[in-house]
């Protein structure tokens, strides 16, 4: 399953929460891992593997993943904490 693109407008340093909701009659997280991928230009980077945030994102300590199974509905959230910038 792949979700379509979404456009979000946020200010510099703002936090954002992305969500992916889906329904399945049978679902196993180990057979069908749910993950976030970052695409920027031609670069594709995997953000998480199930509930674990991967490098380089984990080192930033700004990313968190939540998975909520409520069969037959499932929700995966990616939380990106804002970061203040001083210029």
Secondary structure by P-SEA (a helix, b strand, c coil): ccccbbbbbbcccbbbbbbbbbccccccccccccbbbbbcccbbbbccccccccccccccccbbbbbbbcccbbbbbbbbbbbbbcc
